[in-house]
Every structure is written in structure tokens, then in C-alpha cells.
Amino acid sequence: MFFWWEKLFPYQPIIWRNKLSITFFGELMLRLTPAQPQQRLMVAQQLSVDFAGAEANVAAALARLGVATDFITKLPDNLIAEQAIASLHRCGIATNNVLFGGERMGTYFIELGASLRPTRVIYDRKYSAISTIVENEFNWNEILQGKQRLHLSGITPALSEQCALETIKAAKIAHGMGVRVSFDLNFRRSLWPEPAFAKHYFKQIMQYCDLVFANAGVISDVFGYHFFNSDALAEAQAVAEFLGDEFNVDAAVTSRIHHSASVNSLTSLLRKNADSFKSTELRVDILDRLGTGDAFAAGVLYGYQQAWSAQQTIDFANAAFALAHNCYGDQAWMSEAEINEVARGNTAGYVVR
């Protein structure tokens, strides 16, 4: 199939600085947000249009850093999906293995919070194209050939039973092929009938993983492992130890202190080979917090791809996590140099001329 936008946003001419490649599997959605930042949805007359999704957000951040990325999904064969694919191409993400079928794209509406008013997300994704996938639509042995890593999230298994089975299948095949598997638990309460279903599928996926992303809230909700520590880093340490001991994985854990919807303090921790490495705390003023955890995941994955030390990796990832709060939209267009500036402690925000 050939689309007009392939002339405008070709994938092939991109020259990657990092030849290592990562495959992502998940849903790409239509994101609608009031055109005026922090405006209430009930009074918005215009909505800004974008396309995003947890896995696509990570892919976009890594593509910006020069990593070859390949996104796997299913979309309806219509003009909205064409624009969505074009948005991936603008980021430098390959879409050769995207399937077309089904009747609609998942959509989500975001009302950005401020100060005392929280950010709100409304999903409209039931019966989306990816939720209608059937067995054997994706040839994972072919898709994963020559890839170094497969990245998955806990959102995809929530979309349908076949999505859950397909996520497990992809992880199992990747593991068997020697392709490393990373998994962001990304539990969304509104997408699951009850947490026990998520636990059932997550445990199956994690047996094939080497790296897992989480926070205390997810572990509490899904696994019933409750934390009674007021210290954010101690809590992150407990989460990492739980994941490492229970599933034999490296664990990358984020922690945030909510001062308000507009101000958070962020720290993160990486437990690798039973050793823990902590970032410094970064206090951020928030423009848009959607997709920030995905920027963190991208930072960790980039450190792994670059064979950095665990300390350098977590400092870089926490800086990417923090910077993403200062960008509107799910996808934060940040360079390695910009992230490293923050990782080195340059957080005053002076004008760069």
C-alpha cells in the first residue's frame, strides 16, 4: 500500500546514529486537548489534534536520540490513520509492519490541570482497531528478526483478550529469539474490570523480561503490595526489590511528590544486578505531565543501548523524565545534549543564545 505522505515523510533516508534497533507494540491513539492550555473541556471551542500512545511515545523519544525504532500496531484504513502514520514518520519511526483493518482509532481527551485542579483523561477507545486483532495476524518471528529489544506496556493487554494473548506471545517469541524484552506496567484502572486480570497477564509477560518499569502505585494496585514509608526513595527501593526478587528483572522505578498539579518533585531508582542506583531529586513546574513516564523509559532504554553505567543511565532518565513535564504533548522532543545539561545539574533555565 502506498500513501501520499510517504513522499513527505519517508522513512528510508534516515541515517541512524545508533544502529541498534527496538520494536514497539501497542496502540496509537488520537489525542484531543483544548487548544488553550489548561482550559476546561466543557468550555473549549477548539481542540488541538495529535497522535500518541505509551509505546509510541517511547519510540519517538528514542528516535529523537538516534535509535532505530519500529512500531507495530493495527489501524483502520482511513484518512485519520494516514495522518497518524505520518506523525510517526515525522519522528523517524518505521511503520513497515503496521496492519490496517477495523473501523476506528482509539481517542483520548485531555484536560490539563493546574495548581489545585488535577489533569483529567477521558478514553474513547472501545472497539478500536487494535482491540479487534485476531490470532496470527502478526508474524513475530519475521518482525523481530535482527532486532535487539522489544518494548511492551501494560496498556495493550487491557484492550482485549487477544491483545493480552498477543502481548504474551510477542514477549515469549522475542525471548526465544534472544531479543531482550522490556515492560512498562502502566496500569490503567479504567481499562481493567479488576486488578486481578492485570496481575494474571502481567506475571506471564514478566517471565520473559529483563527490564521492568513501575512505580509504587502500580505495584500496590496490581499486586497488593502496600508500602508504608513516607520517604519517596525508600518506597522506590522497595518497589525495585519486589520486582527484582519476584521476577528476576532489572527494575526502573519513578517516584513523585505532588506539591500541586503544577509542581512535583521527581526522583527515580534503577536496580540492576541486585545493586540500586538513585537519581538526584528534581523539582519541576508542570505544563503537561502526560507521557512523562514514557520519556523516563526512553532514557533508561537509551542508557542500556549505549552501555552506560547504571548511575549515568538513571541520572539521564530522571532528567528526561523531568524535562518532559515542560513540553506540551505526549512526545517530548529533547536532544541528548539538552537532557545531559539537566542531568549535570544545570536547572536554572537561563536563556540560551
C-alpha positions in Angstrom: 0.0 0.0 0.0 1.4 3.5 -0.9 0.3 6.7 0.7 0.9 10.3 -0.4 2.6 11.2 2.8 5.4 8.7 2.2 6.8 11.3 -0.2 6.6 14.0 2.5 7.9 11.9 5.4 10.0 9.0 4.0 11.5 6.5 6.4 14.3 5.0 4.4 16.6 8.1 4.0 17.0 8.4 7.8 20.6 7.7 8.9 20.7 6.4 12.4 23.5 7.3 14.8 22.8 4.2 16.7 22.3 1.0 14.6 20.8 -0.9 17.5 17.0 -1.2 16.9 14.0 -1.5 19.1 10.5 -2.8 18.2 7.4 -1.4 20.0 3.9 -3.0 20.1 0.9 -1.0 21.2 -2.0 1.3 20.3 -1.6 4.6 18.6 -4.4 7.0 19.5 -5.9 10.3 18.5 -5.1 12.9 21.3 -7.5 15.8 21.6 -6.7 18.7 24.0 -8.2 22.2 24.4 -6.2 24.5 22.1 -5.8 26.9 25.0 -3.5 25.3 27.6 -5.2 24.3 30.9 -8.6 25.2 29.5 -11.6 23.1 30.7 -13.0 20.7 28.2 -16.6 21.8 28.9 -15.9 25.3 27.6 -13.3 24.6 24.9 -14.3 25.7 21.4 -11.2 24.3 19.7 -9.2 21.1 20.2 -5.5 20.5 19.3 -5.0 17.3 17.4 -2.1 15.0 18.0 -1.3 11.2 18.0 0.3 9.3 20.8 0.3 6.2 23.0 2.6 4.9 25.7 4.8 2.7 23.4 4.8 5.2 20.5 5.9 8.0 22.9 8.9 5.9 24.0 9.7 5.1 20.3 9.5 8.8 19.4 11.9 9.9 22.2 14.4 7.2 21.2 14.2 8.0 17.6 15.0 11.6 18.5 18.1 10.3 20.2 19.1 8.4 17.1 17.9 4.9 17.9 16.3 2.9 15.0 12.7 2.2 16.1 9.9 0.1 14.6 6.3 0.5 15.7 3.8 -2.4 15.5 0.0 -1.7 15.7 -3.3 -2.1 13.8 -5.1 1.0 12.5 -8.3 1.5 10.4 -7.7 2.2 6.7 -8.8 5.8 6.7 -7.5 9.4 6.5 -7.2 9.8 10.2 -4.9 6.7 10.4 -2.9 8.1 7.5 -2.2 11.3 9.4 -1.3 9.2 12.5 1.2 7.2 10.5 2.6 10.4 9.1 3.1 11.6 12.7 5.2 8.6 13.3 7.3 9.2 10.2 7.9 12.7 11.3 9.5 11.3 14.4 11.6 8.9 12.3 9.7 5.7 13.4 9.4 2.8 10.9 5.9 1.5 10.2 6.5 -1.2 7.7 4.7 -3.8 9.9 1.6 -1.8 10.7 -1.6 -3.6 9.9 -4.7 -2.0 8.5 -8.3 -3.1 9.4 -11.0 -2.5 11.9 -13.3 0.6 12.0 -11.9 3.2 14.4 -8.9 4.7 16.1 -8.9 4.9 19.9 -9.3 8.5 21.1 -8.5 10.3 24.3 -9.3 13.8 25.6 -7.0 15.6 28.0 -7.9 18.4 30.3 -4.6 19.7 31.6 -4.7 20.6 35.3 -3.2 23.5 37.2 -2.5 24.2 40.8 -5.3 22.6 42.8 -7.2 21.1 39.8 -5.9 17.8 38.6 -5.3 16.7 35.0 -8.1 14.5 33.7 -8.1 11.9 30.9 -11.2 10.6 29.1 -10.8 7.5 27.0 -12.9 6.7 24.0 -11.1 3.6 22.7 -13.6 0.7 23.0 -13.7 -1.5 19.8 -10.6 0.3 18.4 -8.8 -1.4 15.5 -6.1 -2.9 17.7 -8.6 -4.4 20.1 -10.0 -6.4 17.2 -6.8 -8.2 16.3 -7.1 -12.0 15.8 -4.6 -14.8 16.3 -1.7 -15.0 13.9 -2.2 -11.5 12.3 1.4 -10.6 13.4 4.3 -12.7 12.3 6.6 -12.0 15.3 9.4 -14.2 14.1 9.7 -12.1 11.0 9.0 -8.7 12.7 11.7 -9.3 15.4 14.4 -10.6 13.1 17.6 -8.6 13.6 16.1 -6.6 16.5 17.9 -6.0 19.8 14.8 -5.3 22.0 11.0 -5.5 22.2 9.3 -2.9 24.3 5.8 -3.5 25.7 3.4 -1.9 28.1 0.6 -2.9 30.4 -2.0 -0.9 28.5 -2.1 -3.1 25.4 -3.2 -6.3 27.4 -6.1 -4.3 28.8 -7.7 -3.6 25.4 -9.0 -7.1 24.6 -8.3 -10.7 25.5 -6.5 -11.2 22.2 -4.3 -8.1 22.8 -3.3 -9.7 26.1 -2.5 -13.0 24.5 -0.7 -11.3 21.6 1.5 -9.3 24.1 2.4 -12.5 25.9 3.1 -14.2 22.6 5.3 -11.4 21.3 7.3 -11.4 24.6 7.7 -15.2 24.5 8.9 -15.3 20.9 11.3 -12.4 21.4 12.8 -14.2 24.5 13.2 -17.4 22.5 15.0 -15.4 19.7 17.4 -13.8 22.1 15.7 -10.4 21.8 15.6 -8.6 25.1 12.1 -7.6 26.4 11.2 -4.6 28.5 7.8 -4.0 30.0 6.2 -0.9 31.5 3.5 -2.0 33.8 1.4 1.1 33.0 -1.7 0.0 34.9 -4.9 2.0 33.9 -7.7 1.3 36.4 -10.4 2.4 33.9 -9.4 -0.2 31.3 -9.5 -3.3 33.6 -12.6 -4.9 35.1 -10.5 -5.5 38.2 -6.7 -5.6 39.1 -6.6 -9.4 39.3 -6.9 -9.6 35.5 -3.9 -7.3 35.1 -1.9 -9.3 37.6 -2.7 -12.5 35.7 -1.4 -11.2 32.4 1.5 -9.1 33.8 3.0 -12.0 35.6 3.1 -14.0 32.3 4.7 -11.2 30.4 7.4 -10.5 33.0 8.7 -14.1 32.9 10.2 -13.2 29.5 11.6 -9.7 30.5 15.0 -8.4 31.6 13.8 -4.9 32.4 10.6 -3.6 34.0 9.3 -0.1 34.6 7.0 0.7 37.5 6.0 2.9 40.5 4.6 2.2 43.9 1.0 2.9 42.9 1.1 0.2 40.2 2.6 -2.4 42.5 0.0 -1.6 45.1 -2.9 -1.7 42.7 -1.9 -4.8 40.8 0.0 -6.9 43.2 -1.5 -5.8 46.5 2.0 -5.0 47.8 1.5 -2.0 50.0 4.1 0.5 51.2 4.1 2.3 54.5 7.1 4.6 54.0 6.9 8.3 53.7 10.4 8.5 52.1 10.0 8.5 48.3 13.3 6.8 47.6 12.8 4.2 50.2 9.5 3.4 48.6 11.1 3.2 45.2 13.7 0.9 46.6 11.0 -1.4 48.0 9.3 -1.5 44.6 12.6 -2.3 42.8 13.4 -5.1 45.3 9.9 -6.6 45.0 10.2 -6.7 41.2 13.8 -7.9 41.2 13.2 -10.7 43.7 9.9 -11.8 42.4 10.6 -11.7 38.7 14.4 -11.7 38.3 14.4 -8.4 36.3 16.2 -5.1 36.4 13.7 -2.5 37.7 13.5 1.2 36.9 11.2 3.0 39.3 9.9 6.5 39.3 8.7 8.5 42.3 7.0 11.8 42.5 6.0 14.1 45.4 2.8 16.1 44.5 3.1 19.6 45.8 0.2 20.5 43.5 -1.0 19.7 39.9 1.5 22.3 38.8 4.6 21.4 40.9 6.1 18.0 41.5 9.4 16.7 42.8 10.8 13.8 40.9 13.3 11.0 41.8 14.0 7.6 40.3 15.9 4.5 41.0 17.4 1.7 38.9 18.0 -1.7 40.5 20.4 -3.6 38.3 22.1 -6.9 39.2 20.8 -6.5 42.8 22.5 -3.1 43.1 20.5 0.1 43.4 21.3 3.5 41.9 19.4 6.6 42.8 19.0 9.9 40.9 19.0 13.3 42.5 15.7 15.0 43.1 14.4 17.4 40.5 11.6 19.9 41.3 9.5 20.8 38.2 6.8 23.2 37.2 4.4 21.3 35.0 3.0 22.3 31.6 1.8 18.8 30.6 2.6 15.6 32.6 1.1 13.1 30.0 3.9 11.0 28.5 6.5 11.9 31.1 6.9 8.3 32.3 7.5 7.3 28.7 10.3 9.8 28.5 11.8 8.2 31.6 11.5 4.8 30.0 13.2 6.1 26.8 16.0 7.5 28.9 16.7 4.2 30.7 16.5 2.2 27.4 18.9 4.7 25.8 21.4 4.2 28.6 21.1 0.4 28.2 21.6 0.7 24.4 24.7 2.9 25.0 26.1 0.5 27.6 26.3 3.4 30.1 26.8 2.7 33.8 23.7 2.3 35.9 24.3 5.6 37.6 24.7 7.5 34.4 21.6 5.8 33.0 19.3 6.7 35.9 20.6 10.3 36.1 19.9 10.7 32.3 16.5 9.1 32.6 15.4 11.2 35.5 16.5 14.3 33.7 14.4 13.2 30.6 11.5 12.5 32.9 11.7 16.0 34.4 12.2 17.8 31.1 9.2 16.1 29.6 6.9 17.9 32.1 8.0 21.2 30.4 6.7 20.2 27.0 3.1 20.3 25.7 2.1 17.0 24.2 2.8 13.4 25.0 6.0 13.3 23.0 8.9 15.4 24.3 11.4 16.4 21.5 14.6 16.5 23.5 18.1 16.1 22.4 20.8 14.1 24.3 22.7 17.4 24.9 19.6 19.0 26.5 18.9 16.1 28.7 22.6 15.9 29.8 22.5 19.5 30.8 19.8 18.9 33.3 21.4 15.6 34.4 24.6 17.6 35.2 22.6 19.9 37.4 22.1 22.9 35.1 18.4 23.5 36.1 18.3 27.3 36.4 16.7 27.7 32.9 18.9 30.6 31.7 18.3 31.9 28.2 20.5 30.1 25.6 21.8 32.4 22.9 
